Amino acid sequence: MRLPQARLDQVLDRFHQVEARMGAATDGAEIVRLSKEHAELKPVADAVTTLAKARQEMADLEVMASDPDMADMAAEEIETLKERLPELEREVALLLAPRDADEKASAVLEVRAGTGGDEAALFAGDLFRMYSRYASSIGWRVEIDSATEGEAGGYKEIIATITGDGVFGRLKFESGVHRVQRVPTTEAGGRIHTSAATVAVLPEVEDVEIEIHDKDIRIDTYRSSGAGGQHVNKTDSAVRITHLPTGIVVTSSEKSQHVNRDKAMKNLRIRLYDQQRQAKDNARSDARKSQVGSGDRSERIRTYNFPQGRVTDHRIGLTLHSLPQILEGDLDPMLNALIAEDQAARLADLEAEFG
């Protein structure tokens, strides 16, 4: 892709403007805003500068190639640079392509058992363990917000916050229906059962600007029934908030009712923000017809086949014969393929924009 020089100059001009303004700004809020923009622009400006130097070097080498005494040396360096330039241009293009504003955010992970009874709850437990192990391998922190255990183990529902740099950007394509095919431990006949669990990954964005009116919510208190020590069932500390216009329900069951209200309101804002994201994602997906998307969470996205030891992602047609390793948290091969597919779609959008 030949990136227009005007677009590259625009990036560098803005970066230099922000740097100059940062040195003169005195207002605290403006300094914070400029620092954030500077951090976002710096990798792009660095990549654009590197590309500009490589392009200039190519121009100088072509001049050298016209000199008979320097032609052989120049030709060798030109060949090397010809191989390097497309990679540099692709790197800049990816940085310029439209990106998810929440890519660097932490995330709320929700895993719920679907069809399949006890086996679905066990599978939900397997999925949560898989994500927890992956998070641990990267150095992210996992904090369980709420959990309802299945009668035979696993979880009917588990919600956790995963904190770290770029959590949402790595995990956002996990949202959807995950299907498992295996012989349940309780099945004497050894028949293969199919069950499912749903996964939702929501960005945990700080200072989400979502206005919630008092008339639009109903707040109920109740006695927590989950594990939690001697305080359980002695106080009505748990809080349930229902957002009446959307029907979204959030709960929190810590010891303090005040903490629960704050936590539930935060979770409600996250879900309302995510609902807005979903509408945008759906509109963008309809326009682009991308294979990879997080808009439709009722979509069956992946199958885990135990008898054959394989995992298939249906959106990109990728099958990996490494099911045990994946369930132990080795998710990078799958996640990298999904991210690469999304990058290809974003580059296609950028190419269409440049004509």
Salt bridges, closest charged atoms under 4 A:
GLU19 OE2 - HIS38 NE2 3.23
GLU30 OE2 - ARG21 NE 2.73
GLU30 OE2 - ARG33 NH2 3.96
GLU37 OE2 - ARG14 NE 2.77
ASP46 OD2 - LYS42 NZ 2.86
GLU79 OE2 - LYS82 NZ 3.94
GLU89 OE2 - ARG2 NH1 3.57
GLU89 OE2 - ARG55 NH2 2.95
ASP100 OD2 - LYS172 NZ 3.22
ASP100 OD1 - ARG277 NH1 2.91
ASP102 OD2 - ARG277 NH1 2.80
GLU103 OE1 - LYS172 NZ 3.66
GLU110 OE1 - ARG112 NH1 2.88
GLU110 OE2 - ARG271 NH2 2.21
GLU119 OE2 - ARG182 NE 2.31
ASP126 OD2 - ARG182 NH1 2.84
ASP145 OD1 - LYS263 NZ 3.68
GLU157 OE1 - ARG112 NE 2.74
GLU174 OE1 - ARG302 NH1 2.70
GLU187 OE1 - ARG191 NH2 3.51
GLU187 OE1 - HIS193 NE2 3.16
GLU204 OE2 - LYS266 NZ 2.91
GLU211 OE2 - HIS213 NE2 3.83
ASP216 OD1 - LYS215 NZ 3.41
ASP220 OD2 - ARG218 NE 3.31
ASP236 OD1 - ARG223 NE 2.98
GLU254 OE2 - LYS263 NZ 3.32
ASP262 OD2 - HIS258 NE2 3.35
ASP274 OD2 - ARG297 NH1 2.81
ASP281 OD2 - ARG277 NH2 3.77
ASP281 OD1 - ARG284 NH2 2.57
ASP313 OD2 - ARG302 NH2 3.10
ASP313 OD2 - ARG315 NH2 2.77
GLU328 OE2 - ARG129 NH1 3.14
GLU328 OE1 - ARG133 NH1 3.26
ASP332 OD1 - ARG170 NH2 2.60
ASP342 OD1 - ARG288 NH2 3.65
ASP342 OD2 - ARG346 NE 3.38
ASP349 OD2 - ARG288 NH1 3.23
GLU353 OE2 - ARG7 NH1 3.08
